[in-house]
Amino acid sequence: MDYLIIDKCMHCGTTGSIFCILQFINKYIKINNLNYQDIKNIFIEKKVACNFDNIFDDNYDINIIKILIYDDDNNKEHVNYNNLHNSNEYKILAKKICFSKKINDIINNELINITSNTLGIHFRFTDMNAVHTKKNPIEYENYLTKILEYIKNYNIQSIFVASDNEESINKLLKNENFENIKIYYTNIKRYPTEKANENDLKWYKNDNKEFNHPYLNNFRHTSLEGISSSKLHLECLVDCILLSKCKYLIFPYSNVSNLAILLSNSIVEKIKISGNGY
């Protein structure tokens, strides 16, 4: 059976919202003793807190689809995001999400830059170190050591970089160790530096999360629409899916990396850089 999940909760992050939806449907499956294999496709509709237009496939038959309303966080199961990427249940569910034709067309066009031996790197700094991993902060140097190890051990010739900031990408481009390595990244707007400024972090210190997030997300877009911009979510998911197409992955504590791993049929070797979040 196909399922349509209508998300009415106030989550605004791209992959974070997707994981909340997966937590919701996984709890539903367990409570109702359903078989994972009986769920054919998962369609998602989300118009609250952020705009997911052009992200998910809406080509379903409303007359033969099971509709579930997700409007209460008490209806999702508790998970540990530190090791969620290893969950077989979530691997099954993630692969059933129906993304839009627009997303799939972009991915198909970009795949020319992902070879059979590409190393994927996900840089995630900005608000992450200040809020989510502040007890286990990550530095660029933590990545660098592992990147050099992978290049040596696996004869890496190309790197795909997904980054929440420009500074980390520029460090890679200027590093002489990577002169003979093809470094590829998508053309999107990102936070300029690895460290978020205090004005951006005010959102986290305010209990009222209904006002606009300060444009800080895994992949930043500087539109005045902020987190509500559908372009931001599209960019994030494109980079997430491209990470999933790499053969190797160096990743931090992040739901972008978590989702990339769950979606992947390509990653054969991966290493997590950061310690636990929260």
C-alpha atoms as an extended CHARMM CRD file, in Angstrom:
* protein
*
       278  EXT
         1         1  MET       CA              0.0000000000        0.0000000000        0.0000000000  PROA      1               0.0000000000
         2         2  ASP       CA              1.0510000000        3.5770000000       -0.6480000000  PROA      2               0.0000000000
         3         3  TYR       CA              1.0500000000        6.0360000000        2.2480000000  PROA      3               0.0000000000
         4         4  LEU       CA              0.6810000000        9.8110000000        2.2350000000  PROA      4               0.0000000000
         5         5  ILE       CA              2.0420000000       11.4940000000        5.3590000000  PROA      5               0.0000000000
         6         6  ILE       CA              0.6710000000       14.9890000000        5.8900000000  PROA      6               0.0000000000
         7         7  ASP       CA              3.0670000000       16.7230000000        8.2710000000  PROA      7               0.0000000000
         8         8  LYS       CA              1.4410000000       19.5310000000       10.2770000000  PROA      8               0.0000000000
         9         9  CYS       CA              4.2050000000       19.8850000000       12.8730000000  PROA      9               0.0000000000
        10        10  MET       CA              6.5030000000       22.8840000000       13.2650000000  PROA      10              0.0000000000
        11        11  HSD       CA              9.8160000000       21.2750000000       12.2730000000  PROA      11              0.0000000000
        12        12  CYS       CA             11.6480000000       23.4850000000        9.7830000000  PROA      12              0.0000000000
        13        13  GLY       CA             14.9160000000       21.7230000000        8.9520000000  PROA      13              0.0000000000
        14        14  THR       CA             15.0980000000       19.7730000000        5.7050000000  PROA      14              0.0000000000
        15        15  THR       CA             16.3730000000       16.3370000000        6.6680000000  PROA      15              0.0000000000
        16        16  GLY       CA             15.3050000000       16.8310000000       10.2760000000  PROA      16              0.0000000000
        17        17  SER       CA             11.7020000000       17.1030000000        9.1240000000  PROA      17              0.0000000000
        18        18  ILE       CA             12.0740000000       13.9850000000        7.0050000000  PROA      18              0.0000000000
        19        19  PHE       CA             13.4000000000       12.0330000000        9.9630000000  PROA      19              0.0000000000
        20        20  CYS       CA             10.5220000000       13.1850000000       12.1580000000  PROA      20              0.0000000000
        21        21  ILE       CA              8.1410000000       11.8550000000        9.5100000000  PROA      21              0.0000000000
        22        22  LEU       CA             10.0390000000        8.5530000000        9.3730000000  PROA      22              0.0000000000
        23        23  GLN       CA              9.8940000000        8.3200000000       13.1670000000  PROA      23              0.0000000000
        24        24  PHE       CA              6.1530000000        8.9070000000       12.9750000000  PROA      24              0.0000000000
        25        25  ILE       CA              5.5000000000        6.1990000000       10.3960000000  PROA      25              0.0000000000
        26        26  ASN       CA              7.8580000000        3.7380000000       12.0770000000  PROA      26              0.0000000000
        27        27  LYS       CA              5.9030000000        4.0560000000       15.3080000000  PROA      27              0.0000000000
        28        28  TYR       CA              2.6780000000        3.6260000000       13.3390000000  PROA      28              0.0000000000
        29        29  ILE       CA              4.0280000000        0.4360000000       11.7660000000  PROA      29              0.0000000000
        30        30  LYS       CA              4.9780000000       -1.0490000000       15.1220000000  PROA      30              0.0000000000
        31        31  ILE       CA              1.7430000000       -0.1200000000       16.8810000000  PROA      31              0.0000000000
        32        32  ASN       CA             -0.3260000000       -1.6240000000       14.0780000000  PROA      32              0.0000000000
        33        33  ASN       CA              1.8990000000       -4.6920000000       13.5760000000  PROA      33              0.0000000000
        34        34  LEU       CA              2.4110000000       -3.9270000000        9.9090000000  PROA      34              0.0000000000
        35        35  ASN       CA              4.9410000000       -5.5400000000        7.6130000000  PROA      35              0.0000000000
        36        36  TYR       CA              7.5920000000       -3.1420000000        6.2540000000  PROA      36              0.0000000000
        37        37  GLN       CA              7.4820000000       -4.9020000000        2.9090000000  PROA      37              0.0000000000
        38        38  ASP       CA              3.7670000000       -4.1130000000        2.5720000000  PROA      38              0.0000000000
        39        39  ILE       CA              4.5620000000       -0.3880000000        2.4030000000  PROA      39              0.0000000000
        40        40  LYS       CA              5.2040000000        0.3250000000       -1.2460000000  PROA      40              0.0000000000
        41        41  ASN       CA              5.7350000000        4.0960000000       -1.3790000000  PROA      41              0.0000000000
        42        42  ILE       CA              5.8390000000        6.9590000000        1.0940000000  PROA      42              0.0000000000
        43        43  PHE       CA              4.5380000000       10.2760000000       -0.1960000000  PROA      43              0.0000000000
        44        44  ILE       CA              4.9960000000       13.4090000000        1.9180000000  PROA      44              0.0000000000
        45        45  GLU       CA              3.0970000000       16.6720000000        2.0840000000  PROA      45              0.0000000000
        46        46  LYS       CA              4.4100000000       19.4660000000        4.2920000000  PROA      46              0.0000000000
        47        47  LYS       CA              3.2160000000       23.0580000000        4.1550000000  PROA      47              0.0000000000
        48        48  VAL       CA              3.5460000000       24.0300000000        7.8120000000  PROA      48              0.0000000000
        49        49  ALA       CA              6.6670000000       25.8240000000        9.1580000000  PROA      49              0.0000000000
        50        50  CYS       CA              8.4540000000       25.4930000000        5.8180000000  PROA      50              0.0000000000
        51        51  ASN       CA              7.7530000000       25.0590000000        2.1390000000  PROA      51              0.0000000000
        52        52  PHE       CA              8.5740000000       21.6610000000        0.6760000000  PROA      52              0.0000000000
        53        53  ASP       CA              7.1100000000       22.3980000000       -2.7630000000  PROA      53              0.0000000000
        54        54  ASN       CA              9.0410000000       20.7100000000       -5.6010000000  PROA      54              0.0000000000
        55        55  ILE       CA             10.7110000000       18.3530000000       -3.1360000000  PROA      55              0.0000000000
        56        56  PHE       CA              8.3480000000       15.3990000000       -2.9240000000  PROA      56              0.0000000000
        57        57  ASP       CA              6.4090000000       13.5600000000       -5.6020000000  PROA      57              0.0000000000
        58        58  ASP       CA              2.7030000000       14.3920000000       -5.5940000000  PROA      58              0.0000000000
        59        59  ASN       CA              1.7950000000       11.9650000000       -8.3590000000  PROA      59              0.0000000000
        60        60  TYR       CA             -0.4350000000        9.6500000000       -6.3280000000  PROA      60              0.0000000000
        61        61  ASP       CA             -4.0320000000        8.5100000000       -6.5170000000  PROA      61              0.0000000000
        62        62  ILE       CA             -5.8440000000       10.0340000000       -3.5490000000  PROA      62              0.0000000000
        63        63  ASN       CA             -8.5400000000        7.3550000000       -3.8290000000  PROA      63              0.0000000000
        64        64  ILE       CA             -6.2770000000        4.3910000000       -3.1700000000  PROA      64              0.0000000000
        65        65  ILE       CA             -3.6810000000        5.8340000000       -0.8220000000  PROA      65              0.0000000000
        66        66  LYS       CA             -3.5990000000        5.5660000000        2.9710000000  PROA      66              0.0000000000
        67        67  ILE       CA             -3.4660000000        9.0640000000        4.5010000000  PROA      67              0.0000000000
        68        68  LEU       CA             -1.8210000000        9.6000000000        7.8840000000  PROA      68              0.0000000000
        69        69  ILE       CA             -1.8650000000       12.9730000000        9.6570000000  PROA      69              0.0000000000
        70        70  TYR       CA              1.2360000000       13.7890000000       11.6710000000  PROA      70              0.0000000000
        71        71  ASP       CA              0.3110000000       16.6870000000       13.9420000000  PROA      71              0.0000000000
        72        72  ASP       CA              1.6920000000       15.6800000000       17.3330000000  PROA      72              0.0000000000
        73        73  ASP       CA              5.3110000000       14.8840000000       18.1740000000  PROA      73              0.0000000000
        74        74  ASN       CA              4.0880000000       12.4510000000       20.8080000000  PROA      74              0.0000000000
        75        75  ASN       CA              3.1430000000       10.2070000000       17.8990000000  PROA      75              0.0000000000
        76        76  LYS       CA              6.7110000000        9.6810000000       16.7420000000  PROA      76              0.0000000000
        77        77  GLU       CA              9.1320000000        7.2160000000       18.2660000000  PROA      77              0.0000000000
        78        78  HSD       CA             12.2400000000        8.2530000000       20.1650000000  PROA      78              0.0000000000
        79        79  VAL       CA             15.5170000000        7.5850000000       18.3480000000  PROA      79              0.0000000000
        80        80  ASN       CA             19.2010000000        8.1890000000       18.9060000000  PROA      80              0.0000000000
        81        81  TYR       CA             20.3690000000       10.3490000000       16.0170000000  PROA      81              0.0000000000
        82        82  ASN       CA             23.9850000000        9.4600000000       16.7610000000  PROA      82              0.0000000000
        83        83  ASN       CA             23.5820000000        5.9740000000       15.2940000000  PROA      83              0.0000000000
        84        84  LEU       CA             20.3520000000        6.2150000000       13.3070000000  PROA      84              0.0000000000
        85        85  HSD       CA             22.2920000000        5.6970000000       10.0730000000  PROA      85              0.0000000000
        86        86  ASN       CA             22.8110000000        2.0570000000       11.1060000000  PROA      86              0.0000000000
        87        87  SER       CA             19.1010000000        1.2720000000       11.5050000000  PROA      87              0.0000000000
        88        88  ASN       CA             17.7870000000       -1.3870000000        9.1260000000  PROA      88              0.0000000000
        89        89  GLU       CA             14.1980000000       -0.2770000000        9.7380000000  PROA      89              0.0000000000
        90        90  TYR       CA             14.9910000000        3.2660000000        8.6630000000  PROA      90              0.0000000000
        91        91  LYS       CA             16.9800000000        2.0460000000        5.6560000000  PROA      91              0.0000000000
        92        92  ILE       CA             13.8520000000        0.3070000000        4.4240000000  PROA      92              0.0000000000
        93        93  LEU       CA             11.6240000000        3.3200000000        5.0430000000  PROA      93              0.0000000000
        94        94  ALA       CA             14.0050000000        5.9590000000        3.6480000000  PROA      94              0.0000000000
        95        95  LYS       CA             14.2180000000        4.1470000000        0.3200000000  PROA      95              0.0000000000
        96        96  LYS       CA             10.4270000000        4.2580000000        0.0090000000  PROA      96              0.0000000000
        97        97  ILE       CA             10.2600000000        8.0790000000        0.0690000000  PROA      97              0.0000000000
        98        98  CYS       CA              9.0820000000        9.4280000000       -3.2740000000  PROA      98              0.0000000000
        99        99  PHE       CA             11.0780000000       12.4770000000       -4.2820000000  PROA      99              0.0000000000
       100       100  SER       CA              9.9390000000       14.7940000000       -7.0380000000  PROA      100             0.0000000000
       101       101  LYS       CA             10.8390000000       14.4910000000      -10.7050000000  PROA      101             0.0000000000
       102       102  LYS       CA             12.6380000000       17.8260000000      -10.3470000000  PROA      102             0.0000000000
       103       103  ILE       CA             14.9500000000       16.3900000000       -7.6600000000  PROA      103             0.0000000000
       104       104  ASN       CA             15.5950000000       13.2330000000       -9.6750000000  PROA      104             0.0000000000
       105       105  ASP       CA             16.3230000000       15.1770000000      -12.8690000000  PROA      105             0.0000000000
       106       106  ILE       CA             18.8670000000       17.3710000000      -11.0730000000  PROA      106             0.0000000000
       107       107  ILE       CA             20.5510000000       14.3050000000       -9.5550000000  PROA      107             0.0000000000
       108       108  ASN       CA             20.7780000000       12.5840000000      -12.9340000000  PROA      108             0.0000000000
       109       109  ASN       CA             22.4220000000       15.6700000000      -14.4350000000  PROA      109             0.0000000000
       110       110  GLU       CA             24.9170000000       15.9870000000      -11.5770000000  PROA      110             0.0000000000
       111       111  LEU       CA             25.9030000000       12.3070000000      -11.4650000000  PROA      111             0.0000000000
       112       112  ILE       CA             28.4430000000       12.8580000000      -14.2270000000  PROA      112             0.0000000000
       113       113  ASN       CA             30.6400000000       14.3440000000      -11.4900000000  PROA      113             0.0000000000
       114       114  ILE       CA             30.3860000000       11.2970000000       -9.2150000000  PROA      114             0.0000000000
       115       115  THR       CA             32.7230000000        8.4860000000      -10.2900000000  PROA      115             0.0000000000
       116       116  SER       CA             32.8980000000        4.8700000000       -9.1320000000  PROA      116             0.0000000000
       117       117  ASN       CA             35.6390000000        5.8530000000       -6.6690000000  PROA      117             0.0000000000
       118       118  THR       CA             34.4600000000        9.2120000000       -5.3290000000  PROA      118             0.0000000000
       119       119  LEU       CA             34.9760000000       10.2120000000       -1.7090000000  PROA      119             0.0000000000
       120       120  GLY       CA             32.0470000000       12.1210000000       -0.2670000000  PROA      120             0.0000000000
       121       121  ILE       CA             32.7430000000       14.6800000000        2.4580000000  PROA      121             0.0000000000
       122       122  HSD       CA             30.0770000000       16.3810000000        4.5120000000  PROA      122             0.0000000000
       123       123  PHE       CA             31.2390000000       19.4890000000        6.3600000000  PROA      123             0.0000000000
       124       124  ARG       CA             28.7820000000       20.5900000000        9.0470000000  PROA      124             0.0000000000
       125       125  PHE       CA             29.9060000000       23.4250000000       11.3030000000  PROA      125             0.0000000000
       126       126  THR       CA             28.1340000000       26.8220000000       11.7740000000  PROA      126             0.0000000000
       127       127  ASP       CA             25.2630000000       26.3080000000       14.2420000000  PROA      127             0.0000000000
       128       128  MET       CA             26.0670000000       22.6110000000       14.7390000000  PROA      128             0.0000000000
       129       129  ASN       CA             29.1350000000       23.1360000000       16.9260000000  PROA      129             0.0000000000
       130       130  ALA       CA             27.4560000000       25.9260000000       18.8520000000  PROA      130             0.0000000000
       131       131  VAL       CA             24.2660000000       24.0310000000       19.6170000000  PROA      131             0.0000000000
       132       132  HSD       CA             24.1190000000       20.3310000000       18.8070000000  PROA      132             0.0000000000
       133       133  THR       CA             27.6920000000       19.0870000000       19.2570000000  PROA      133             0.0000000000
       134       134  LYS       CA             28.9920000000       21.7430000000       21.6390000000  PROA      134             0.0000000000
       135       135  LYS       CA             30.2830000000       19.0430000000       24.0210000000  PROA      135             0.0000000000
       136       136  ASN       CA             32.0870000000       17.3690000000       21.0940000000  PROA      136             0.0000000000
       137       137  PRO       CA             32.9590000000       20.2270000000       18.7220000000  PROA      137             0.0000000000
       138       138  ILE       CA             34.3590000000       19.3570000000       15.2990000000  PROA      138             0.0000000000
       139       139  GLU       CA             37.2420000000       21.1430000000       13.6010000000  PROA      139             0.0000000000
       140       140  TYR       CA             38.3860000000       21.1500000000        9.9760000000  PROA      140             0.0000000000
       141       141  GLU       CA             41.6030000000       19.4450000000       11.0660000000  PROA      141             0.0000000000
       142       142  ASN       CA             39.5760000000       16.4470000000       12.2760000000  PROA      142             0.0000000000
       143       143  TYR       CA             38.4160000000       15.9760000000        8.7050000000  PROA      143             0.0000000000
       144       144  LEU       CA             41.7840000000       16.6180000000        7.1020000000  PROA      144             0.0000000000
       145       145  THR       CA             43.5040000000       13.6670000000        8.7540000000  PROA      145             0.0000000000
       146       146  LYS       CA             40.8120000000       11.2560000000        7.5990000000  PROA      146             0.0000000000
       147       147  ILE       CA             40.6370000000       12.7110000000        4.1000000000  PROA      147             0.0000000000
       148       148  LEU       CA             44.3640000000       12.1340000000        3.6120000000  PROA      148             0.0000000000
       149       149  GLU       CA             44.0180000000        8.5730000000        4.9230000000  PROA      149             0.0000000000
       150       150  TYR       CA             41.2310000000        7.7870000000        2.4760000000  PROA      150             0.0000000000
       151       151  ILE       CA             43.1510000000        9.2590000000       -0.4680000000  PROA      151             0.0000000000
       152       152  LYS       CA             46.1520000000        7.1060000000        0.4000000000  PROA      152             0.0000000000
       153       153  ASN       CA             44.3070000000        3.8830000000        1.2090000000  PROA      153             0.0000000000
       154       154  TYR       CA             41.6920000000        3.9370000000       -1.5560000000  PROA      154             0.0000000000
       155       155  ASN       CA             43.4630000000        5.8130000000       -4.3570000000  PROA      155             0.0000000000
       156       156  ILE       CA             40.8230000000        8.5460000000       -4.3680000000  PROA      156             0.0000000000
       157       157  GLN       CA             40.8370000000       10.6520000000       -7.5290000000  PROA      157             0.0000000000
       158       158  SER       CA             37.7330000000       12.7400000000       -6.9390000000  PROA      158             0.0000000000
       159       159  ILE       CA             35.9490000000       14.2810000000       -3.9740000000  PROA      159             0.0000000000
       160       160  PHE       CA             32.3670000000       15.4810000000       -3.7060000000  PROA      160             0.0000000000
       161       161  VAL       CA             31.9230000000       18.0920000000       -0.9990000000  PROA      161             0.0000000000
       162       162  ALA       CA             28.6190000000       18.8930000000        0.6820000000  PROA      162             0.0000000000
       163       163  SER       CA             29.1630000000       21.8110000000        3.0090000000  PROA      163             0.0000000000
       164       164  ASP       CA             27.1240000000       24.2390000000        5.0860000000  PROA      164             0.0000000000
       165       165  ASN       CA             29.8400000000       26.8950000000        4.5820000000  PROA      165             0.0000000000
       166       166  GLU       CA             32.2750000000       28.2920000000        2.0110000000  PROA      166             0.0000000000
       167       167  GLU       CA             35.3140000000       28.4440000000        4.2890000000  PROA      167             0.0000000000
       168       168  SER       CA             35.7300000000       24.6590000000        4.5050000000  PROA      168             0.0000000000
       169       169  ILE       CA             35.5070000000       24.2580000000        0.7340000000  PROA      169             0.0000000000
       170       170  ASN       CA             38.1110000000       26.9750000000        0.1930000000  PROA      170             0.0000000000
       171       171  LYS       CA             40.4910000000       25.2600000000        2.5980000000  PROA      171             0.0000000000
       172       172  LEU       CA             40.2780000000       22.0890000000        0.5280000000  PROA      172             0.0000000000
       173       173  LEU       CA             40.8010000000       23.9450000000       -2.7370000000  PROA      173             0.0000000000
       174       174  LYS       CA             43.9020000000       25.7140000000       -1.3990000000  PROA      174             0.0000000000
       175       175  ASN       CA             45.4880000000       22.6160000000        0.1390000000  PROA      175             0.0000000000
       176       176  GLU       CA             48.4600000000       21.4050000000       -1.9150000000  PROA      176             0.0000000000
       177       177  ASN       CA             47.7090000000       17.7990000000       -0.9380000000  PROA      177             0.0000000000
       178       178  PHE       CA             44.6660000000       17.9050000000       -3.2050000000  PROA      178             0.0000000000
       179       179  GLU       CA             46.2250000000       19.4730000000       -6.3080000000  PROA      179             0.0000000000
       180       180  ASN       CA             45.7130000000       16.2710000000       -8.3180000000  PROA      180             0.0000000000
       181       181  ILE       CA             42.2870000000       15.5140000000       -6.9000000000  PROA      181             0.0000000000
       182       182  LYS       CA             39.1220000000       16.6630000000       -8.6550000000  PROA      182             0.0000000000
       183       183  ILE       CA             37.0280000000       18.5230000000       -6.0790000000  PROA      183             0.0000000000
       184       184  TYR       CA             33.3760000000       18.9410000000       -6.9750000000  PROA      184             0.0000000000
       185       185  TYR       CA             30.5910000000       20.7850000000       -5.1550000000  PROA      185             0.0000000000
       186       186  THR       CA             27.2260000000       22.1160000000       -6.2270000000  PROA      186             0.0000000000
       187       187  ASN       CA             26.6620000000       25.7780000000       -7.0040000000  PROA      187             0.0000000000
       188       188  ILE       CA             24.5430000000       26.9260000000       -4.0670000000  PROA      188             0.0000000000
       189       189  LYS       CA             24.7520000000       29.7230000000       -1.5070000000  PROA      189             0.0000000000
       190       190  ARG       CA             26.2410000000       28.7750000000        1.8410000000  PROA      190             0.0000000000
       191       191  TYR       CA             27.1890000000       30.3760000000        5.1170000000  PROA      191             0.0000000000
       192       192  PRO       CA             30.4770000000       32.2730000000        4.5280000000  PROA      192             0.0000000000
       193       193  THR       CA             32.4180000000       30.9530000000        7.5390000000  PROA      193             0.0000000000
       194       194  GLU       CA             32.6530000000       27.7770000000        9.6050000000  PROA      194             0.0000000000
       195       195  LYS       CA             31.4940000000       29.6200000000       12.7060000000  PROA      195             0.0000000000
       196       196  ALA       CA             28.0480000000       31.1360000000       13.0320000000  PROA      196             0.0000000000
       197       197  ASN       CA             27.7610000000       34.5990000000       14.5310000000  PROA      197             0.0000000000
       198       198  GLU       CA             25.7840000000       35.4310000000       17.6440000000  PROA      198             0.0000000000
       199       199  ASN       CA             22.9700000000       37.1490000000       15.7430000000  PROA      199             0.0000000000
       200       200  ASP       CA             22.2840000000       33.9260000000       13.8690000000  PROA      200             0.0000000000
       201       201  LEU       CA             22.2890000000       31.8860000000       17.0550000000  PROA      201             0.0000000000
       202       202  LYS       CA             19.6090000000       33.9830000000       18.7660000000  PROA      202             0.0000000000
       203       203  TRP       CA             16.9480000000       31.7070000000       17.2640000000  PROA      203             0.0000000000
       204       204  TYR       CA             18.1760000000       28.8110000000       19.3610000000  PROA      204             0.0000000000
       205       205  LYS       CA             17.9770000000       30.8200000000       22.5690000000  PROA      205             0.0000000000
       206       206  ASN       CA             14.3420000000       31.8120000000       22.0730000000  PROA      206             0.0000000000
       207       207  ASP       CA             11.5790000000       29.4060000000       23.0940000000  PROA      207             0.0000000000
       208       208  ASN       CA              9.3070000000       30.7410000000       20.3520000000  PROA      208             0.0000000000
       209       209  LYS       CA             10.3590000000       28.7160000000       17.3180000000  PROA      209             0.0000000000
       210       210  GLU       CA              7.5060000000       29.9300000000       15.1340000000  PROA      210             0.0000000000
       211       211  PHE       CA              9.3860000000       32.9360000000       13.7920000000  PROA      211             0.0000000000
       212       212  ASN       CA             11.8010000000       32.5220000000       10.9040000000  PROA      212             0.0000000000
       213       213  HSD       CA             14.9110000000       30.4900000000       11.4220000000  PROA      213             0.0000000000
       214       214  PRO       CA             17.9630000000       32.7120000000       10.6410000000  PROA      214             0.0000000000
       215       215  TYR       CA             18.7900000000       30.9920000000        7.3450000000  PROA      215             0.0000000000
       216       216  LEU       CA             21.0860000000       28.5260000000        9.0530000000  PROA      216             0.0000000000
       217       217  ASN       CA             20.4020000000       25.0480000000        7.8460000000  PROA      217             0.0000000000
       218       218  ASN       CA             22.6020000000       22.2270000000        6.5870000000  PROA      218             0.0000000000
       219       219  PHE       CA             22.7710000000       24.1010000000        3.2850000000  PROA      219             0.0000000000
       220       220  ARG       CA             22.1310000000       27.8170000000        3.5610000000  PROA      220             0.0000000000
       221       221  HSD       CA             20.2190000000       30.0360000000        1.1450000000  PROA      221             0.0000000000
       222       222  THR       CA             20.2380000000       33.8010000000        1.6350000000  PROA      222             0.0000000000
       223       223  SER       CA             16.6890000000       34.4380000000        0.4450000000  PROA      223             0.0000000000
       224       224  LEU       CA             14.6480000000       36.6870000000        2.7240000000  PROA      224             0.0000000000
       225       225  GLU       CA             12.2080000000       33.8020000000        2.9490000000  PROA      225             0.0000000000
       226       226  GLY       CA             14.7720000000       32.0570000000        5.1060000000  PROA      226             0.0000000000
       227       227  ILE       CA             14.0010000000       28.5120000000        6.1200000000  PROA      227             0.0000000000
       228       228  SER       CA             10.6530000000       28.6460000000        4.3270000000  PROA      228             0.0000000000
       229       229  SER       CA             12.3570000000       28.7950000000        0.9450000000  PROA      229             0.0000000000
       230       230  SER       CA             11.6610000000       25.6780000000       -1.1120000000  PROA      230             0.0000000000
       231       231  LYS       CA             14.9570000000       26.3020000000       -2.9220000000  PROA      231             0.0000000000
       232       232  LEU       CA             16.8650000000       25.7800000000        0.3200000000  PROA      232             0.0000000000
       233       233  HSD       CA             15.2520000000       22.3810000000        0.8600000000  PROA      233             0.0000000000
       234       234  LEU       CA             15.8210000000       21.3590000000       -2.7320000000  PROA      234             0.0000000000
       235       235  GLU       CA             19.5130000000       22.2650000000       -2.5200000000  PROA      235             0.0000000000
       236       236  CYS       CA             19.8960000000       20.3670000000        0.7180000000  PROA      236             0.0000000000
       237       237  LEU       CA             18.3030000000       17.1940000000       -0.6000000000  PROA      237             0.0000000000
       238       238  VAL       CA             20.2750000000       17.2930000000       -3.8490000000  PROA      238             0.0000000000
       239       239  ASP       CA             23.5530000000       17.3950000000       -1.9450000000  PROA      239             0.0000000000
       240       240  CYS       CA             22.2900000000       14.7440000000        0.4590000000  PROA      240             0.0000000000
       241       241  ILE       CA             21.3900000000       12.3640000000       -2.3670000000  PROA      241             0.0000000000
       242       242  LEU       CA             24.6770000000       13.0570000000       -4.1720000000  PROA      242             0.0000000000
       243       243  LEU       CA             26.5140000000       12.0710000000       -0.9770000000  PROA      243             0.0000000000
       244       244  SER       CA             24.5800000000        8.8030000000       -1.0820000000  PROA      244             0.0000000000
       245       245  LYS       CA             25.9830000000        8.0970000000       -4.5560000000  PROA      245             0.0000000000
       246       246  CYS       CA             29.6220000000        8.2090000000       -3.4030000000  PROA      246             0.0000000000
       247       247  LYS       CA             31.6200000000        5.0640000000       -2.6850000000  PROA      247             0.0000000000
       248       248  TYR       CA             33.2380000000        6.4240000000        0.4760000000  PROA      248             0.0000000000
       249       249  LEU       CA             31.9440000000        8.9070000000        3.0170000000  PROA      249             0.0000000000
       250       250  ILE       CA             33.4380000000       11.0640000000        5.7750000000  PROA      250             0.0000000000
       251       251  PHE       CA             30.6050000000       12.4990000000        7.8170000000  PROA      251             0.0000000000
       252       252  PRO       CA             29.7290000000       14.2980000000       11.0610000000  PROA      252             0.0000000000
       253       253  TYR       CA             26.7910000000       14.2000000000       13.4400000000  PROA      253             0.0000000000
       254       254  SER       CA             24.0810000000       15.3790000000       11.0500000000  PROA      254             0.0000000000
       255       255  ASN       CA             20.7730000000       14.2150000000        9.6360000000  PROA      255             0.0000000000
       256       256  VAL       CA             21.9710000000       15.0650000000        6.1320000000  PROA      256             0.0000000000
       257       257  SER       CA             24.6320000000       12.3880000000        6.5010000000  PROA      257             0.0000000000
       258       258  ASN       CA             22.2250000000       10.0530000000        8.2880000000  PROA      258             0.0000000000
       259       259  LEU       CA             19.7490000000       10.2570000000        5.4210000000  PROA      259             0.0000000000
       260       260  ALA       CA             22.4650000000        9.9530000000        2.7580000000  PROA      260             0.0000000000
       261       261  ILE       CA             23.6530000000        6.6880000000        4.3100000000  PROA      261             0.0000000000
       262       262  LEU       CA             20.1270000000        5.2840000000        4.6170000000  PROA      262             0.0000000000
       263       263  LEU       CA             19.3640000000        6.1330000000        0.9790000000  PROA      263             0.0000000000
       264       264  SER       CA             22.6350000000        4.7540000000       -0.3420000000  PROA      264             0.0000000000
       265       265  ASN       CA             23.3260000000        1.6170000000       -2.3400000000  PROA      265             0.0000000000
       266       266  SER       CA             26.8250000000        2.8520000000       -3.1460000000  PROA      266             0.0000000000
       267       267  ILE       CA             28.6900000000        3.5860000000        0.0870000000  PROA      267             0.0000000000
       268       268  VAL       CA             31.0380000000        0.7250000000        0.9640000000  PROA      268             0.0000000000
       269       269  GLU       CA             33.2020000000        2.4690000000        3.5520000000  PROA      269             0.0000000000
       270       270  LYS       CA             32.3570000000        5.3450000000        5.8830000000  PROA      270             0.0000000000
       271       271  ILE       CA             33.7280000000        7.0340000000        8.9680000000  PROA      271             0.0000000000
       272       272  LYS       CA             32.0690000000        9.4090000000       11.3930000000  PROA      272             0.0000000000
       273       273  ILE       CA             34.1700000000       12.4070000000       12.4070000000  PROA      273             0.0000000000
       274       274  SER       CA             32.3020000000       13.8450000000       15.3230000000  PROA      274             0.0000000000
       275       275  GLY       CA             31.4740000000       12.5950000000       18.7390000000  PROA      275             0.0000000000
       276       276  ASN       CA             27.8900000000       12.2910000000       19.9100000000  PROA      276             0.0000000000
       277       277  GLY       CA             25.5260000000       15.2170000000       19.5970000000  PROA      277             0.0000000000
       278       278  TYR       CA             23.7700000000       16.6970000000       22.6060000000  PROA      278             0.0000000000
